[in-house]
Amino acid sequence: MDGNNYINRFRAFIDNAYKKFSGLNKGSRILLGIARVVFFIFLLAALILSIIFMYDPSFLDGQVRLIEWLVLYSFRFWVILFFGALILDILRDRF
């Protein structure tokens, strides 16, 4: 029975998060959309570079850090825009 309680609490948490995200302002939703698109574009670029690197190791002259940086900085950009969208939504609701 304890498992059902955890599942119900998790579902309530997900429902609450969905309601809050669906109630965001238009500007915040646009920022979240931009963040998602840029994140996936950079992840695709890192994937393509890693595939090319697997087939031809001399392609990047051993600089695999470029792939790591693409993933890391795309995630950082997503996080910054995500929290920026939340802060923008909070500030627009207050003023």
Backbone hydrogen bonds, N-H to C=O, Kabsch-Sander energy under -0.5 kcal/mol:
donor,donor_aa,acceptor,acceptor_aa,energy
5,N,1,M,-1.3
6,Y,2,D,-1.9
7,I,3,G,-2.2
8,N,4,N,-2.6
9,R,5,N,-2.3
10,F,6,Y,-2.4
11,R,7,I,-2.5
12,A,8,N,-2.2
13,F,9,R,-2.2
14,I,10,F,-2.5
15,D,11,R,-2.7
16,N,12,A,-2.3
17,A,13,F,-2.4
18,Y,14,I,-2.5
19,K,15,D,-2.2
20,K,16,N,-2.1
21,F,17,A,-2.6
22,S,18,Y,-2.3
23,G,19,K,-1.0
24,L,21,F,-1.0
29,R,25,N,-2.1
30,I,26,K,-2.2
31,L,27,G,-2.2
32,L,28,S,-2.3
33,G,29,R,-2.2
34,I,30,I,-2.6
35,A,31,L,-2.5
36,R,32,L,-2.2
37,V,33,G,-2.4
38,V,34,I,-2.7
39,F,35,A,-2.3
40,F,36,R,-2.2
41,I,37,V,-2.2
42,F,38,V,-2.4
43,L,39,F,-2.1
44,L,40,F,-2.3
45,A,41,I,-2.2
46,A,42,F,-2.3
47,L,43,L,-2.2
48,I,44,L,-2.7
49,L,45,A,-2.5
50,S,46,A,-2.4
51,I,47,L,-2.3
52,I,48,I,-2.6
53,F,49,L,-2.5
54,M,50,S,-1.9
55,Y,51,I,-1.7
56,D,52,I,-2.5
59,F,56,D,-2.3
62,G,57,P,-0.9
63,Q,60,L,-1.4
64,V,62,G,-1.4
66,L,63,Q,-1.1
67,I,64,V,-1.0
68,E,64,V,-1.5
69,W,65,R,-3.1
70,L,66,L,-2.0
71,V,67,I,-2.0
72,L,68,E,-2.9
73,Y,69,W,-2.9
74,S,70,L,-1.6
75,F,71,V,-1.9
76,R,72,L,-2.3
77,F,73,Y,-2.4
78,W,74,S,-2.1
79,V,75,F,-2.6
80,I,76,R,-2.5
81,L,77,F,-2.4
82,F,78,W,-2.6
83,F,79,V,-2.6
84,G,80,I,-2.2
85,A,81,L,-2.3
86,L,82,F,-1.9
87,I,83,F,-2.6
88,L,84,G,-2.7
89,D,85,A,-2.2
90,I,86,L,-2.3
91,L,87,I,-2.8
92,R,88,L,-2.4
93,D,89,D,-1.7
94,R,90,I,-1.6
95,F,91,L,-1.9
